[in-house]
Amino acid sequence: MTCSYIVAIDNTYALISNFLQQLLCHVKESDEIILIDDACNIFDTLVFLDNMANKYKQIRLIHLKQKVGFGKANNIGISIANGETIIFINTDIFLESKCIDRMLDLLWSSKKIGAVQPLLVYPQTNKVQSTGHVFSDYRSGQLFSMRKIQDVVLQQNGIRQALTMALCAVKSNVIEEIGGFDEYYYNSHEGLELSLKITLNGYNCCFCSNAIAYHCSGGARKTALNDISKQKAHFYHKWYNSIQSDLVKYLSSQLKLDYQGSNYFILDFSTSNKWKFILKQLNIHTVQHQKFQERFLKNINLFYCLPYSTLNYGGNFLFLCDNMSQLSGNYKWILLREQYKDIIMDLDGNLVPLNYLIY
């Protein structure tokens, strides 16, 4: 079983040297590494790439004269790849032991499986970056983002509608069947669409729980001067009617009986307007629903938003947010609250106790 690793490159020498040196430790002699230099203008990077291509026979290096972006660069790699498996990998990915082997074992365990991604982890915090995508109301989130990697919910493989192409193994015959990346996109939404197409063509996109890689998210692709909103609009114009909103499915799988048997005062720090509908589907009982203007902030300080009386409220709070990390800087407030029945839900599919953030 041979693999073709496809890597689109427009990076600093430091990042690409760290990436490529560690990748070579995981690549078999029969595999190939296809490096697509996306018109990089960093001299040290170019010299390094040429030296590595001359030194290692597995490396095939292509220099592009004009920047084309992630999708087209990878399509060029696909067109010359020889492997039975294509592994798309960003230059800000760092593999743990046996990561690729475990992905391949799952990928080829069934004819039904078309693509596999590992558990991607932030190296800065050792918390989850991605286990695949979750969809809700014109939004695609990274499922279970910012969870602790020891959590039970992460210990089993799962089928997703779409995966991240930061590191993804896809069967070559599946790529041949569905086609490559839509080159309208430029460093945004390409991989999301490609993996969604795999699902819509009858294959399974899978998360592999025991394969782990670290992802320095945002370091591999340049998005400056590109209007991502147009790409998002293009994506949803094409696929909105085909996407299944699956947020409720992932939240309901984490519900406990006492959650559904309690009444909650809703403190809504989320940008979504669909939460009342979602809570009804989850059979969560509410006594009041308060929405806050701070919902657009990346970091929310509860001492600024909530009066002292909330610390002594005798009922249960349900905090809503886009991702629970928005509330992670509230150690003291949560400690003072001393209410262990308060919970958080977010658009990335997390449902955890509020004190999860401090313990």
C-alpha positions as CSV (number, residue, x, y, z in Angstrom):
1,M,0.0,0.0,0.0
2,T,1.7,3.2,-1.2
3,C,1.0,6.8,-0.1
4,S,1.4,10.1,-1.8
5,Y,1.8,12.9,0.6
6,I,0.8,16.2,-1.0
7,V,2.1,19.5,0.6
8,A,1.3,23.0,-0.6
9,I,4.1,25.3,0.6
10,D,4.4,29.1,1.1
11,N,6.1,29.3,4.4
12,T,9.0,30.6,6.4
13,Y,12.2,28.5,6.5
14,A,11.8,27.8,10.2
15,L,8.3,26.2,9.8
16,I,9.0,24.2,6.7
17,S,12.3,22.9,8.1
18,N,10.6,21.7,11.3
19,F,7.7,20.2,9.3
20,L,9.7,18.4,6.7
21,Q,12.4,16.9,8.9
22,Q,9.8,15.4,11.2
23,L,7.6,14.2,8.3
24,L,10.5,12.2,6.9
25,C,10.6,10.2,10.1
26,H,7.1,8.8,9.4
27,V,7.2,8.3,5.6
28,K,8.0,4.8,4.2
29,E,10.7,4.4,1.5
30,S,8.0,3.3,-1.0
31,D,5.9,6.4,-0.4
32,E,6.4,9.8,-2.1
33,I,6.2,13.4,-0.9
34,I,5.0,15.8,-3.5
35,L,6.0,19.4,-2.5
36,I,4.2,22.1,-4.4
37,D,6.0,25.4,-3.9
38,D,3.2,27.9,-4.3
39,A,5.4,30.7,-5.7
40,C,7.1,31.2,-2.3
41,N,9.4,34.2,-2.3
42,I,11.4,33.3,0.8
43,F,15.0,32.6,-0.3
44,D,16.0,30.4,2.7
45,T,12.9,28.3,2.2
46,L,13.6,27.8,-1.5
47,V,17.2,26.8,-0.9
48,F,16.1,24.3,1.8
49,L,13.5,22.7,-0.5
50,D,15.9,22.3,-3.3
51,N,18.5,20.7,-1.0
52,M,16.0,18.3,0.5
53,A,14.7,17.3,-2.9
54,N,18.2,16.5,-4.0
55,K,18.9,14.6,-0.8
56,Y,15.8,12.4,-0.5
57,K,14.5,10.3,-3.4
58,Q,10.9,10.2,-2.0
59,I,10.6,14.0,-2.5
60,R,9.2,15.4,-5.8
61,L,9.4,19.2,-5.8
62,I,7.4,21.4,-8.1
63,H,8.0,25.2,-8.3
64,L,5.1,27.3,-9.4
65,K,5.7,30.7,-10.9
66,Q,2.5,32.3,-9.7
67,K,0.5,31.8,-6.5
68,V,-2.5,29.6,-7.0
69,G,-3.7,28.8,-3.4
70,F,-4.3,25.6,-1.5
71,G,-6.9,24.0,-3.8
72,K,-5.1,24.4,-7.2
73,A,-1.7,23.5,-5.7
74,N,-3.1,20.3,-4.3
75,N,-4.9,19.5,-7.6
76,I,-1.5,19.7,-9.3
77,G,-0.2,17.3,-6.7
78,I,-3.2,14.9,-7.3
79,S,-2.5,14.9,-11.0
80,I,0.9,13.4,-10.6
81,A,0.4,11.3,-7.5
82,N,1.1,7.5,-7.8
83,G,-0.1,6.3,-4.4
84,E,-3.2,4.3,-3.6
85,T,-3.7,6.7,-0.8
86,I,-3.4,10.4,-1.0
87,I,-2.5,12.2,2.3
88,F,-3.1,15.9,2.3
89,I,-1.0,17.5,5.0
90,N,-0.3,21.1,5.9
91,T,3.1,22.3,6.9
92,D,1.9,23.2,10.4
93,I,1.1,19.6,11.2
94,F,3.4,17.5,13.5
95,L,2.7,13.8,13.7
96,E,2.7,11.6,16.8
97,S,3.9,8.0,16.7
98,K,1.8,5.7,14.5
99,C,-0.6,8.5,13.5
100,I,-0.4,7.7,9.8
101,D,-0.5,3.9,10.3
102,R,-3.7,4.1,12.4
103,M,-5.4,6.4,9.9
104,L,-4.5,4.0,7.1
105,D,-5.8,1.0,9.1
106,L,-9.1,2.7,9.5
107,L,-9.3,4.0,5.9
108,W,-8.7,0.6,4.4
109,S,-10.8,-1.4,6.9
110,S,-14.0,-0.9,4.8
111,K,-14.8,-0.2,1.1
112,K,-17.4,2.3,2.5
113,I,-14.8,4.6,4.1
114,G,-13.4,7.3,1.7
115,A,-11.5,9.6,4.0
116,V,-10.0,9.7,7.5
117,Q,-8.7,12.4,9.7
118,P,-6.9,12.1,13.1
119,L,-7.5,13.9,16.4
120,L,-5.9,17.3,15.8
121,V,-4.5,19.0,18.9
122,Y,-3.3,22.5,19.6
123,P,0.4,22.3,20.6
124,Q,0.0,25.5,22.7
125,T,-2.6,24.1,25.0
126,N,-2.8,20.3,24.4
127,K,-6.5,20.7,23.8
128,V,-8.6,19.6,20.8
129,Q,-8.4,21.6,17.6
130,S,-10.5,19.3,15.4
131,T,-12.2,15.9,15.3
132,G,-14.1,16.8,12.0
133,H,-16.8,19.3,11.3
134,V,-20.2,20.1,12.9
135,F,-22.8,22.1,11.1
136,S,-25.5,24.5,12.3
137,D,-27.2,27.5,10.6
138,Y,-24.7,28.6,7.9
139,R,-21.8,27.7,10.2
140,S,-19.3,24.9,10.2
141,G,-17.4,24.4,13.5
142,Q,-14.6,22.1,14.5
143,L,-16.4,19.4,16.5
144,F,-15.3,19.2,20.2
145,S,-12.8,22.0,19.8
146,M,-11.0,23.0,23.0
147,R,-11.9,19.7,24.8
148,K,-9.3,17.9,26.9
149,I,-7.9,15.1,24.9
150,Q,-8.6,12.6,27.7
151,D,-12.4,13.1,27.5
152,V,-14.5,10.0,27.0
153,V,-16.3,11.6,24.0
154,L,-13.0,11.6,22.1
155,Q,-12.1,7.9,22.7
156,Q,-14.1,6.4,19.9
157,N,-14.0,6.6,16.1
158,G,-16.9,8.4,14.4
159,I,-18.5,9.3,11.1
160,R,-18.5,13.0,10.2
161,Q,-20.2,14.9,7.3
162,A,-16.9,16.6,6.6
163,L,-13.3,16.6,7.7
164,T,-10.4,19.1,7.8
165,M,-7.8,18.7,5.1
166,A,-5.0,19.9,7.4
167,L,-4.3,16.2,7.7
168,C,-6.5,13.8,5.8
169,A,-6.0,10.5,4.1
170,V,-8.2,9.8,1.1
171,K,-8.4,6.8,-1.2
172,S,-7.0,7.7,-4.7
173,N,-9.9,6.0,-6.4
174,V,-12.4,8.1,-4.5
175,I,-10.6,11.3,-5.6
176,E,-10.8,10.0,-9.2
177,E,-14.5,9.5,-8.8
178,I,-15.5,12.8,-7.2
179,G,-12.9,15.1,-8.7
180,G,-10.4,17.4,-6.9
181,F,-10.7,20.7,-5.2
182,D,-12.9,23.6,-6.5
183,E,-10.3,26.2,-7.5
184,Y,-12.7,29.1,-7.0
185,Y,-11.7,29.0,-3.3
186,Y,-8.4,30.4,-2.1
187,N,-7.1,29.0,1.2
188,S,-10.6,28.6,2.7
189,H,-13.4,26.0,2.4
190,E,-11.6,23.9,-0.2
191,G,-11.1,20.9,2.1
192,L,-14.5,21.3,3.8
193,E,-16.1,21.0,0.4
194,L,-14.0,18.1,-0.9
195,S,-14.7,16.0,2.2
196,L,-18.4,16.9,2.1
197,K,-18.5,15.7,-1.5
198,I,-17.0,12.4,-0.4
199,T,-20.0,12.0,2.0
200,L,-22.6,13.0,-0.5
201,N,-21.2,10.5,-3.0
202,G,-22.0,7.6,-0.6
203,Y,-18.7,7.2,1.3
204,N,-18.0,7.7,5.0
205,C,-15.7,10.4,6.3
206,C,-14.2,9.2,9.5
207,F,-12.5,10.5,12.6
208,C,-9.8,8.2,13.9
209,S,-9.6,8.6,17.7
210,N,-6.3,6.9,18.4
211,A,-4.4,8.8,15.7
212,I,-3.0,12.0,17.0
213,A,-1.2,15.0,15.4
214,Y,-0.5,18.5,16.6
215,H,-1.8,21.4,14.5
216,C,-0.3,24.9,14.7
217,S,-3.6,26.2,13.2
218,G,-3.3,29.1,10.8
219,G,0.4,28.8,10.1
220,A,0.3,26.9,6.8
221,R,-1.9,29.1,4.6
222,K,-1.8,32.8,3.8
223,T,-5.3,34.3,3.9
224,A,-4.4,38.0,3.9
225,L,-6.0,40.2,1.3
226,N,-8.6,37.5,0.5
227,D,-12.3,37.9,1.3
228,I,-13.2,34.7,3.0
229,S,-16.9,35.8,3.2
230,K,-17.2,35.4,-0.5
231,Q,-15.8,31.9,-0.3
232,K,-18.2,31.0,2.5
233,A,-21.1,32.4,0.4
234,H,-19.9,30.3,-2.5
235,F,-19.8,27.2,-0.4
236,Y,-23.3,27.6,1.1
237,H,-24.8,28.6,-2.2
238,K,-23.6,25.3,-3.6
239,W,-24.3,23.0,-0.7
240,Y,-26.8,24.4,1.8
241,N,-29.6,22.1,0.7
242,S,-27.3,19.1,1.0
243,I,-25.9,19.8,4.4
244,Q,-27.5,18.2,7.5
245,S,-27.5,20.4,10.6
246,D,-26.0,17.9,13.1
247,L,-25.3,20.0,16.2
248,V,-28.3,18.7,18.1
249,K,-27.1,15.1,17.4
250,Y,-23.7,15.7,19.1
251,L,-25.2,17.7,22.0
252,S,-27.9,15.1,22.7
253,S,-25.2,12.4,22.9
254,Q,-23.7,14.2,25.9
255,L,-27.0,14.9,27.7
256,K,-27.5,13.5,31.1
257,L,-31.0,12.8,32.6
258,D,-30.5,15.5,35.3
259,Y,-29.8,18.1,32.6
260,Q,-33.2,17.5,31.0
261,G,-34.9,17.4,34.4
262,S,-33.7,20.8,35.5
263,N,-34.8,24.3,34.7
264,Y,-32.2,26.7,33.4
265,F,-31.7,30.4,33.3
266,I,-30.1,30.9,29.9
267,L,-27.0,33.3,29.6
268,D,-26.6,33.6,25.9
269,F,-23.1,34.7,24.6
270,S,-23.5,33.0,21.2
271,T,-23.9,34.7,17.8
272,S,-26.5,32.1,16.7
273,N,-30.2,32.9,16.8
274,K,-31.2,29.3,16.7
275,W,-30.6,28.3,20.3
276,K,-34.3,28.4,21.5
277,F,-35.1,26.0,18.7
278,I,-32.1,23.8,19.6
279,L,-32.9,23.8,23.4
280,K,-36.5,22.7,22.5
281,Q,-35.2,19.8,20.5
282,L,-33.0,18.8,23.4
283,N,-35.9,19.0,25.8
284,I,-34.0,21.6,28.0
285,H,-36.4,23.6,30.2
286,T,-35.7,27.3,30.5
287,V,-37.0,29.9,32.9
288,Q,-35.5,32.9,31.2
289,H,-33.3,33.6,28.2
290,Q,-30.9,36.6,28.3
291,K,-28.8,37.5,25.3
292,F,-25.6,39.6,25.7
293,Q,-23.9,42.1,23.4
294,E,-20.5,40.7,24.4
295,R,-21.3,37.6,22.3
296,F,-19.1,38.9,19.5
297,L,-16.0,39.0,21.8
298,K,-13.4,36.3,21.6
299,N,-12.8,36.5,25.4
300,I,-15.7,37.3,27.7
301,N,-15.2,38.6,31.3
302,L,-18.2,37.6,33.4
303,F,-17.4,40.2,36.1
304,Y,-18.1,42.9,33.4
305,C,-21.3,41.2,32.2
306,L,-23.1,39.9,35.2
307,P,-24.0,41.6,38.5
308,Y,-23.0,40.3,41.9
309,S,-26.4,38.8,42.5
310,T,-25.8,36.2,39.8
311,L,-23.1,34.6,41.9
312,N,-25.7,33.8,44.5
313,Y,-28.5,32.7,42.2
314,G,-30.0,29.5,43.6
315,G,-31.0,28.0,40.3
316,N,-29.0,26.6,37.4
317,F,-27.3,28.6,34.6
318,L,-26.9,27.4,31.1
319,F,-24.2,29.4,29.3
320,L,-24.4,29.4,25.5
321,C,-21.4,30.5,23.3
322,D,-19.9,29.8,19.9
323,N,-17.0,28.0,21.7
324,M,-16.5,27.5,25.4
325,S,-13.0,29.0,25.2
326,Q,-14.8,32.4,25.2
327,L,-15.5,31.8,28.9
328,S,-12.2,30.2,29.8
329,G,-10.7,33.3,31.4
330,N,-13.2,33.3,34.2
331,Y,-11.5,31.2,36.8
332,K,-12.3,33.4,39.8
333,W,-15.9,34.0,38.8
334,I,-16.5,30.3,38.4
335,L,-14.8,29.5,41.7
336,L,-17.0,32.1,43.5
337,R,-20.2,30.7,41.9
338,E,-19.8,27.3,43.6
339,Q,-22.7,25.9,41.6
340,Y,-21.8,22.5,40.1
341,K,-25.0,22.1,38.1
342,D,-24.3,25.1,35.8
343,I,-23.5,23.9,32.3
344,I,-22.1,25.2,28.9
345,M,-23.2,24.4,25.4
346,D,-21.5,25.7,22.3
347,L,-21.7,25.6,18.5
348,D,-18.7,23.2,18.3
349,G,-20.8,20.5,19.9
350,N,-19.5,20.8,23.4
351,L,-21.7,20.2,26.5
352,V,-19.8,20.3,29.7
353,P,-20.2,21.6,33.3
354,L,-19.2,25.2,33.8
355,N,-16.4,24.1,36.2
356,Y,-14.9,22.0,33.5
357,L,-13.1,25.2,32.5
358,I,-11.2,25.5,35.8
359,Y,-10.5,21.8,36.7
